Amino acid sequence: MPRIDPIRTKRLVIREFQASDHEALLAFVRDPDQIKHMLLSLDTEAQLDGFLSMVKEGACAEPRLQWHFAVEDAATSRFVGLCALMVEADSPSSAEIGYLYLRSAWGKGYATEAAAAVLELGFRRLGFHRIWGKCHTQNPASAKVMEKLGMTHEGTLREHVWLRNHFRSSHIYGMLKGEYKAMVR
């Protein structure tokens, strides 16, 4: 699938990553506490470069299985975070949604606004049957985003993965295409 044209919401522009986003993403490297609950590691500039390489390769892959988007404030063009859809290799009708925002963007509703637009892309344009997400049990703000989107809490994976200095437990949320259609009528 070709690159996705920028998606515009009331306050945001959600667009494909560009090489010029490297500088904005350095904010995560400089303040790693912003991603302490995330499985993604951006502790060094080398990890950041690896992430951007993965994003670039994923955008060109056939079939395309990953959509990683930079999220900007529409009024200022300032980078505020990222949002993604990642297809499960063994289940092409299902995708995981993920998001990550700069501390300065927390509590402003950007995550919910961007994720709603990405859900619409996933269900309406890309045709997924199920979109799901996971968040650290110690990250209630992320769980709240998925609840606001209308996703259903499907359960908790207990201590399923090692994250930096502890075993992480994750809440799992999901939404089916029929539930999405009923919600947006």
Buried (B, 14 or more C-beta within 10 A) or exposed (E): EEEBEBBEBEBBBBBBBEEEBBEBBEBBBEEBEBBEBBBEBBEEEEBBEEBBEEBBEBBEEEEBBBBBBBBBBBEEEEBBBBBBBBBEEEEEEBBBBBBBBBEEBEEEEBBBBBBBBBBBBBBEEBEBBBBBBBBBBEBEEBBEBBBBBBBBEEEEEEEEEEBEEEEBBBBBBBBBBEBBEEEEE
